[in-house]
Amino acid sequence: MKRLLLLLFVLSSPLLLSAQEGNEYYEVEVSNAKPSSVLVRPGGKKDVVRIFGRGFELVKKVEIQRQNSTCNTVSVKLRVIARGMADLEVVAAPNAEPGLDYRVVMYTPTHSYPADLEVEVRDPNE
């Protein structure tokens, strides 16, 4: 009887594992964004971009980076709307420097995922 139970357990284990893998995402991917870029002005209104993809529910932190380090003058929030859809809300502080070299990076507990999304801080005088 013990052998039969052990055999049943061993045979069913791969089925359980593959079923779990098929229903869960292990990475974050942005496949599309509307609009396709972010434009904010220092001290101005926030810009909201709807992103589409997968794994947004895995994201624990999202930040703006510039020159491969965290940028504290431009902030971003991620709001998951539904599976495969989320909003990014980006705002620039009054002392944010104009530039096109900002990027959104999403973090899960184990990895970071840069989003292929152009982020521009535009001079308020332009």
C-alpha positions as CSV (number, residue, x, y, z in Angstrom):
1,M,0.0,0.0,0.0
2,K,2.8,2.4,0.9
3,R,4.5,1.6,-2.5
4,L,1.3,2.4,-4.3
5,L,0.8,5.7,-2.6
6,L,4.5,6.6,-3.2
7,L,4.2,5.7,-6.9
8,L,1.0,7.8,-7.3
9,F,2.7,10.8,-5.6
10,V,5.8,10.5,-7.8
11,L,3.7,10.2,-11.0
12,S,1.5,13.1,-10.1
13,S,4.2,15.5,-9.1
14,P,5.3,16.6,-12.6
15,L,1.7,17.3,-13.5
16,L,1.3,19.6,-10.5
17,L,4.5,21.4,-11.3
18,S,3.7,22.0,-14.9
19,A,0.2,23.2,-14.0
20,Q,1.7,25.8,-11.7
21,E,4.2,27.0,-14.2
22,G,1.5,27.5,-16.8
23,N,-0.6,29.8,-14.6
24,E,2.2,32.0,-13.2
25,Y,4.5,34.6,-14.7
26,Y,8.1,34.6,-13.7
27,E,9.0,37.9,-15.4
28,V,7.7,41.3,-16.2
29,E,7.2,42.4,-19.8
30,V,5.8,45.6,-21.2
31,S,4.6,44.9,-24.7
32,N,2.8,48.1,-25.5
33,A,2.1,51.5,-24.0
34,K,-0.5,54.2,-24.8
35,P,0.8,56.8,-25.3
36,S,4.2,55.3,-26.3
37,S,6.2,57.8,-24.3
38,V,6.1,59.9,-21.1
39,L,6.4,63.7,-21.1
40,V,6.6,65.7,-17.9
41,R,7.7,69.2,-17.0
42,P,9.5,70.1,-13.8
43,G,6.9,71.1,-11.2
44,G,4.1,70.3,-13.7
45,K,1.2,67.9,-13.9
46,K,1.7,64.1,-13.8
47,D,1.6,62.1,-17.0
48,V,-0.3,58.8,-17.0
49,V,0.7,56.0,-19.4
50,R,-1.3,52.8,-19.7
51,I,1.0,49.8,-20.2
52,F,0.1,46.4,-21.5
53,G,2.1,43.2,-20.9
54,R,2.4,40.6,-18.2
55,G,3.7,40.1,-14.7
56,F,2.7,43.5,-13.3
57,E,1.3,41.9,-10.2
58,L,4.8,40.7,-9.4
59,V,6.3,44.2,-9.2
60,K,7.2,45.3,-5.7
61,K,8.9,48.6,-6.5
62,V,9.1,50.9,-9.6
63,E,11.5,53.8,-10.0
64,I,12.9,56.2,-12.5
65,Q,16.6,55.9,-13.2
66,R,19.0,58.3,-14.9
67,Q,22.6,57.4,-15.8
68,N,22.1,54.0,-14.1
69,S,21.2,55.4,-10.7
70,T,17.9,56.2,-9.0
71,C,16.6,59.6,-9.8
72,N,14.8,61.2,-6.8
73,T,13.5,64.3,-8.7
74,V,11.2,62.2,-11.0
75,S,8.9,59.8,-9.4
76,V,6.7,57.0,-10.7
77,K,3.8,54.9,-9.4
78,L,2.5,51.7,-10.8
79,R,-1.3,51.0,-10.5
80,V,-2.3,47.5,-11.7
81,I,-5.7,47.9,-13.4
82,A,-6.2,44.2,-14.5
83,R,-4.2,41.3,-15.4
84,G,-1.9,42.5,-18.2
85,M,-2.7,46.1,-17.8
86,A,-1.4,48.9,-15.5
87,D,-1.0,52.6,-15.3
88,L,2.3,54.4,-14.7
89,E,1.9,57.9,-13.2
90,V,5.1,60.0,-13.6
91,V,5.7,63.4,-12.1
92,A,8.8,65.6,-12.1
93,A,9.8,67.7,-9.1
94,P,10.4,71.5,-9.6
95,N,14.2,70.8,-9.5
96,A,14.2,68.0,-12.1
97,E,16.7,68.4,-14.9
98,P,15.4,68.4,-18.5
99,G,16.5,65.4,-20.5
100,L,15.6,62.3,-22.6
101,D,17.8,59.9,-20.6
102,Y,15.3,58.8,-18.0
103,R,14.0,55.3,-17.8
104,V,11.4,53.3,-15.8
105,V,12.7,50.2,-14.0
106,M,10.3,47.7,-12.3
107,Y,11.6,45.4,-9.6
108,T,10.3,42.0,-8.4
109,P,11.8,40.3,-5.3
110,T,14.5,38.7,-7.6
111,H,15.0,40.8,-10.7
112,S,14.8,44.2,-12.3
113,Y,13.1,44.9,-15.6
114,P,13.7,48.2,-17.5
115,A,10.6,49.2,-19.4
116,D,11.1,50.0,-23.1
117,L,9.4,53.4,-22.6
118,E,10.9,56.8,-23.4
119,V,10.7,59.2,-20.5
120,E,11.3,62.9,-21.2
121,V,11.6,65.8,-18.7
122,R,11.1,68.9,-20.9
123,D,12.3,72.4,-20.0
124,P,9.2,74.3,-18.8
125,N,10.2,77.3,-21.0
126,E,10.0,75.3,-24.3
